[in-house]
Amino acid sequence: MQCLEAEGVERVFGIPGEETLDLNESLSRSSVEFVPVRHEQGAAYMADVYGRLTGRAGVCLGTLGPGAMNLVTGVADAFLDSAPLVALTGQGDVERMHKESHQYIDVMGVMQPITKWNARLTNPRIIPEVVRKAFKVAQAQKPGATHVELPEDVMAADLDAQPLPVPSQVRSPEASDEELAVAAKLIDGADNPVILAGNGAVRVGAAPALRRFAQATGIPVAETFMGKGLIDNSEPLSLGAVGLQSGDYDMAGFDKADVVICVGFDLVEHSPEHWNSERDKRIVYIDTVSTEVDEYFVTEVDLVGDVSRILDRLVNDCGVSPGSGGSHHLRDVVLGRFEAAKDDDHFPVQPPRALYEIRQALGREDILISDVGLHKLWIGRMFPAYEPNTVLIANGLAGMGFAVPAAIAAKLVHPDRKVVAVNGDGGFLMNCQELETAVRLKTPFVTVIWENHQYGSIVWKQDKKFGHHFGTDFANPDFVKLAESFGMPAWRCDSAEDFGTRLRHALTLDGPSLVVLPIDYSIDVAISEELGTETVAT
Ligand SMILES: Cc1ncc(C[n+]2csc(CCOP(=O)(O)OP(=O)(O)O)c2C)c(N)n1
């Protein structure tokens, strides 16, 4: 616990177990707040989002066997979405791990492929090193999940030791002048350059430098779903969010682009094959670590280091407005439909009107969280974002059940901002138990459920591929009564206008609340008559 305190840990999210008794006892006497949750998956998602929003590792705790297994999905989410997270799991005594034994699972083996690093505390003496390393590795670029296993006998032993010092600054590599000159020459000579900005730029707070670079060079910016808000969506240099389908890139001008400047682009979100199928783009890569290998992503210049510093140095070397890259067609089509929706009184409500009402109810810095499903595709593509980290989308693992725990963590990190979590009626029930955590913590955010009694995105894909759908329909509990039983106010909307009114009211409350919105998915998120066929996996 002293090591966690030395790392600046404010909270541990989790569920205790018999094998973590000693740790929990120390936790009760430490400065770290323990946040009991109702399912370990919720704890892992909370730690994940805490890490995304602060850059410091979120910490989650589960006991051995079943507790550790329940953490897995959220840990994997942090791993694929590059969020710093440290998972702590209990374990039986060291001397019973080699044999069939109550609740013993090889958790180290389970965590191995979903963490950057994974260690067992075999001896109390190594605790300071292991904890320091778990945080260092989780927070180092690219960030991600690490795991420490805590055998019960080791945790019960006495130890007289001090935490290792935590360095206040981590040095990052620096792109050389020669590399910058090569990149500047390539960009200067381009006819139609575009920037593709992703979560890597959000992670390191590079939005201001990216905006300066785009303004100075006149090169427009397309964002991935997780990069939303890096550039203000209402700026002329914004090409909108790409990543639903290949057609997005064409419509944003990638078809004509000769040079693509990738700033913090994580390939996990959407394959570069979608915009470089001919492998003829000349790619300038700017990120904190070197490139992933992908046959459609053979870069010409890699600028690795502090992304903001690289962009600022590059501005000095690049000419102004080198060309007319990019196209506003995608953004215009999508925003056109969004704006037109303000007068759409259709009921059940269609997604553009629902998003319009949410945008009206939230300020520039407020936070919208998306769960996973067809609603995520609508949000990713259409919801205008003005600042980074104001639309949180899990697009790497893309697991349903993310939104409610994510909203709790977002509200804990930013108590001054309004938070809305949009869920499908499928994903909501996967972690709805955390509403109790929200009520107990008094985290005021609004859970919105788009209700259609179907796994909407699967229906969408099956209908497109086979002309019918199967295995996708279900009945729901009465969500209003369910929320009320948790002790929170809830409403079912009966018109589009009603949704806006209730949402605005809910956002003024000092505790969590829930709004059920009957949704009509009959209009096609792909806008495929203009944009082609879909390619994304949700
Ligand atoms: C944990 C998990 N299970 C399954 C999937 C596959 N999947 C992706 S979207 C989806 C349907 C989501 O339905 P719902 O939550 O109702 O949202 P909607 O698509 O209707 O907006 C499914 C089953 C997934 N991404 N995550």
The ligand as a Gaussian input file, in Angstrom:
#p B3LYP/6-31G(d) Opt

LIG

1 1
 C      -19.055000      -8.149000     -24.693000
 C      -19.420000      -8.173000     -26.144000
 N      -20.182000      -9.167000     -26.636000
 C      -20.544000      -9.173000     -27.938000
 C      -20.111000      -8.190000     -28.778000
 C      -20.528000      -8.202000     -30.262000
 N      -21.494000      -7.118000     -30.480000
 C      -21.097000      -5.913000     -30.924000
 S      -22.323000      -4.825000     -31.008000
 C      -23.457000      -5.942000     -30.459000
 C      -24.905000      -5.565000     -30.287000
 C      -25.105000      -4.403000     -29.378000
 O      -26.481000      -4.293000     -29.071000
 P      -27.032000      -3.159000     -28.149000
 O      -26.224000      -3.041000     -26.914000
 O      -28.479000      -3.337000     -27.959000
 O      -26.728000      -1.830000     -28.968000
 P      -27.304000      -1.407000     -30.421000
 O      -26.427000      -2.093000     -31.434000
 O      -28.715000      -1.891000     -30.503000
 O      -27.138000       0.069000     -30.471000
 C      -22.846000      -7.167000     -30.218000
 C      -23.566000      -8.385000     -29.740000
 C      -19.272000      -7.188000     -28.234000
 N      -18.765000      -6.206000     -28.973000
 N      -18.969000      -7.186000     -26.912000

